[in-house]
Amino acid sequence: MAKKGGTHHSSRLAVPSVVPITGRKERKWTIKPRPGAHKGAECISLGIVLRDLLKVAANSHEARGLANTGQVLVNGKKAKDIRCPVGIMDIISIPKTGKSYTVTVKSKRFGLLEAAGKDVASKLCKVVGKRTIRGNKVALTMHDGRNLIADNSYKVGDSVVFDLAAKKPSGVLKFGPGAKCLVTSGMHKGAVAKLVGVVERKGSMDAEAKLEGKDGEFVTLAKYLFVVGEQYTEQAS
C-alpha cells in the first residue's frame, strides 16, 4: 500500500536559500517544519534555529533533547517539537540562559535579534486580512495565523503589537509614509527602510512601494513590507 501524507524531513539541497543551514552537500536530509501557523515558504523549523542559528545543539538529536525537556519557549509557550514552525517576529526564549530572540530576516536569510524587556512580552503581527463578521464585528487575520476581533481602525498592512500574556492587542504600528519597514521577500529581502509612498496599480497588479534606505531609494511590492517601528535594529545573527 502506498504511503500517504507528508514527510518529516527535507533534502538539504531542496531547502530555500533563506533557510540558514550549513553543510548543504555534507548530509542529505534536514529538519522540515510541520504545518502550522506560518506558510511553508515563510518559516523554518525550531530544530534549525537551535542547531544552526543559536548553536545550542550540535545536531538534531541534541536539539530534540533540549526541546523535549521544555527548555525552549516559542511565543511564551513550551515547544517540545523540533519541527515546530517559527516565522518572522516569533519570540524564541530559553529560560535557562535567560535570553530571548526575535526571528527576522537579515541579508536575505532568516536571522535572530536578541530581545529583552517588553520585546519579549509582546510580538508584532502583520494584518494580512480584514473582514466583517456576524454582529457587525471586524475580524483581522494576522501573518502568523492568528484571528483577532478588533475595531475598524486597523488596516491591512498595519502591524499589531500583540501582548502574549493577555492574548490581545496592546498597540498598533500604522502602515503609511514615514513608517519604518522590513522587506520580507523579493530582491530587497532583509532591507530596513522608511516608506516614502505606495503606488496603486490597475487591475490585478500588486501595489508598489517606494522606500528610502541607507543605500538610497528603491521600489518593491507593498505586500512585502512589514512595519517594525523605530525601535527595530538591523543587527541580526
Secondary structure, 3 states (H helix, E strand, C coil): CCCCCCCCEEEHHHCCCCCCCCCCCCCCEEECCCCCCCCHHHEEEHHHHHHHHCCCCCCHHHHHHHHHCCCCEECCEECCCCCCEEECCCEEEECCCCEEEEEEEECCEEEEEEECCHHHHEEEEEEEEEEEECCCEEEEEECCCCEEEECCCCCCCCEEEEECCCCEEEEEECCCCCCEEEECCCCCCCCEEEEEEEECCCCCCCCEEEEEECCEEEEEEHHHEEECCCCCCCCCC
